[in-house]
Amino acid sequence: MMENGQGTGAKLGLPPLTPEQQEALQKVVLDIYCFTFYWGGNLFMVLRNMVGPEDIDDDLEGEVMEECGKYGAVNRVIIYQERQGEEDDAEIIVKIFVEFSDADEMNKAIQALNNRWFAGRKVVAELYDQERFNNSDLTA
């Protein structure tokens, strides 16, 4: 907080920060905030709209593991098909869940893959709720 052109550091007898130091400090604070309050150590992401049910084959899991592995260590990939109704002809959507070993690596993958085009589809990559996943709830 600034008062009369002086930050809180001046009140504590600290020298003012350079713009570079202020930027670095803001990044560290944001990273800590995001990890603690947003991710909370969550290691699961979901890829939506990456493929349709007709695109699922024996190679898909390995292809996703390889692509996501560019951003960090992947523990597992789960391909989930979800029927959007009770009818026999109800639409089926595919969600691909990816578990990472590290939250920072997962975030890098989300940033890189979200809104990326894959086989004519715009991929949605986002964090998936850890508690839902742990309770085998893949419907969110």
Buried (B, 14 or more C-beta within 10 A) or exposed (E): EEEEEEBEEBEEEEEEEEEEEEEEEEEEEEEEEBBEEEBEEBBBBBBBBBBBEEEBEEEBBEEBBEBBBEBBEBEEBBBEEEEEEEEEEEEBBBBBBBBBEEBBBBBBBBEBBBEBEBEEBEBBBEBBBBEEBEEEEBEE
